[in-house]
Amino acid sequence: MKQQTAKLNNLRMAPRKTRLMATVIKGLSVNDAQAQLSINAKRASEPVLKLLQSAIANAVNNAKMDASKLFVKEIRVDGGPMLKRWLPRAQGRATPIQKKTSHITIVLEESDKTKAPRFTMVKQSEKATKVKAEKVKKVAVKKAEKTEKVEEKPKTKTEKAEKTTKATQEGTKRKLFQRKSI
């Protein structure tokens, strides 16, 4: 069995928070893991997803592995060096602050037992071009509808006056019946 390892060192995020994302993708196929990480709202999902994509690229280009057969065999999150800072407190005291970092190691392995992928990941560039094409079509349709519409005749002065009087009446009611006095 071929394996591919990728590492991310000194990530400025606490290991405890990063481990939450690591446990989500452990043992999943690469497609499922990417889908889980891209949907998840946690802040740690973005760097873990980047590391996973890097590991996949390394496996495909360097080790000549099949991307559809890859799965996350192992993912480990270790503590990195801590930045030690101080917060001033009352009566001349100082409270220590520990800004923690993480080291992430991911190991991908090729498996003979492959399941059909539940998800297909579309690259951002493909998504963007599809979305832009749809927007362009919508704008073109709206412009065509505007040109086809017949211009409405201008409203008379009496209709405009009726609207303004209704608005002022509603405004005075609001001023009279306010919940709180000013």
C-alpha positions in Angstrom: 0.0 0.0 0.0 1.3 3.4 -1.0 1.1 6.2 1.5 1.5 10.0 1.1 2.2 12.3 4.0 1.7 16.1 4.2 2.5 18.4 7.1 1.4 21.9 8.2 3.5 23.4 11.0 3.0 26.4 13.2 -0.7 27.0 12.4 -1.8 29.9 14.6 -4.8 28.0 16.1 -5.2 26.0 19.2 -4.7 22.2 18.8 -7.9 21.5 20.7 -10.0 23.4 18.1 -8.1 22.0 15.2 -8.6 18.4 16.4 -12.4 18.8 16.0 -11.9 19.0 12.3 -9.4 16.2 12.2 -11.7 13.8 13.9 -14.5 14.6 11.3 -12.4 13.5 8.3 -10.4 10.6 9.8 -11.1 7.4 7.8 -13.1 9.1 5.1 -12.4 8.9 1.4 -10.8 12.0 0.0 -14.0 13.3 -1.8 -16.1 12.9 1.4 -13.4 14.6 3.5 -13.3 17.5 1.1 -17.0 17.9 1.1 -17.2 17.7 4.9 -14.5 20.4 5.3 -15.9 22.7 2.7 -19.3 22.7 4.3 -18.2 23.0 7.9 -18.4 26.5 9.4 -15.5 26.1 11.9 -12.5 28.3 11.4 -10.1 25.3 11.5 -11.8 23.6 8.5 -10.1 26.0 5.9 -6.4 25.2 6.8 -7.2 21.5 7.2 -8.9 21.5 3.7 -5.9 23.2 2.2 -3.6 20.7 3.7 -5.8 17.8 2.4 -5.8 19.3 -1.1 -2.0 19.6 -0.9 -1.6 16.0 0.2 -3.9 14.9 -2.7 -1.9 16.9 -5.2 1.4 15.4 -3.9 -0.1 11.9 -4.1 -1.3 12.3 -7.6 1.7 14.2 -9.1 4.7 12.8 -7.1 3.7 9.3 -6.0 1.5 8.6 -9.1 -1.4 7.4 -7.0 -5.1 7.3 -8.1 -7.1 10.1 -6.5 -10.3 8.2 -6.6 -8.8 5.4 -4.4 -7.3 7.7 -1.7 -8.6 7.9 1.9 -7.4 9.6 5.1 -5.6 6.9 7.0 -4.3 9.1 9.7 -4.5 12.7 10.8 -2.7 14.0 13.8 -2.8 17.4 15.4 0.1 18.2 17.9 0.8 21.3 19.9 3.4 23.6 18.5 5.3 26.4 20.2 3.4 28.8 22.4 3.6 32.6 22.2 3.6 33.9 25.7 2.0 37.3 26.3 0.8 39.3 29.3 -2.4 41.1 30.0 -2.3 43.9 32.6 -4.8 43.5 35.5 -5.8 45.4 38.6 -3.3 46.4 41.3 -0.2 46.0 39.2 -0.7 42.4 38.5 -0.4 40.7 35.1 -2.2 37.6 33.7 -0.4 35.3 31.3 -1.9 34.6 27.9 -0.8 31.6 25.9 -1.3 31.9 22.1 -1.1 28.3 21.0 0.0 26.9 17.7 -0.6 23.5 16.0 1.3 21.0 13.9 -1.0 18.9 11.6 0.2 15.7 9.9 -2.1 14.0 7.4 -1.4 10.5 5.9 -3.3 9.4 2.8 -3.3 5.8 1.6 -4.5 4.1 -1.5 -7.2 1.5 -0.9 -8.2 -1.4 -3.2 -11.8 -1.3 -1.7 -13.2 1.7 -3.3 -16.8 2.9 -3.0 -18.5 5.2 -5.4 -18.0 8.8 -4.2 -21.0 10.3 -2.5 -19.9 13.8 -3.6 -18.1 15.3 -6.5 -16.0 18.4 -5.7 -16.1 21.1 -8.3 -13.1 23.4 -8.5 -13.7 27.0 -7.6 -12.8 28.3 -11.1 -15.4 26.0 -12.7 -18.1 27.1 -10.3 -17.2 30.8 -10.8 -17.5 30.5 -14.6 -20.9 28.8 -14.3 -22.2 31.4 -11.9 -20.9 34.3 -14.1 -22.6 32.8 -17.2 -25.9 32.5 -15.3 -25.7 36.1 -14.1 -24.9 37.3 -17.6 -28.0 35.4 -19.0 -30.2 36.9 -16.2 -29.0 40.4 -17.0 -29.6 39.9 -20.7 -33.1 38.7 -20.1 -33.9 41.6 -17.8 -32.6 44.1 -20.4 -34.7 42.4 -23.1 -37.8 42.6 -20.9 -37.2 46.3 -20.2 -37.0 47.2 -23.9 -40.1 45.2 -24.7 -42.2 47.0 -22.0 -44.3 49.9 -23.1 -43.7 53.0 -21.1 -46.5 53.8 -18.7 -48.2 57.2 -19.1 -47.2 59.8 -16.5 -49.4 60.0 -13.4 -51.6 63.0 -12.9 -51.0 65.5 -10.1 -54.1 64.4 -8.2 -52.9 60.8 -7.9 -49.6 62.1 -6.5 -51.3 64.3 -4.0 -53.5 61.5 -2.8 -50.5 59.3 -2.1 -48.7 62.1 -0.1 -51.8 62.8 2.0 -52.1 59.1 2.9 -48.4 59.0 3.9 -48.7 62.1 6.1 -51.8 60.7 7.8 -50.0 57.5 8.7 -47.1 59.5 10.0 -49.2 61.6 12.3 -50.9 58.4 13.7 -47.5 57.0 14.5 -46.4 60.1 16.3 -49.6 60.2 18.4 -49.6 56.5 19.4 -45.9 55.8 20.2 -45.1 53.1 22.7 -42.6 55.2 24.6 -42.8 58.9 25.4 -40.0 61.1 24.2 
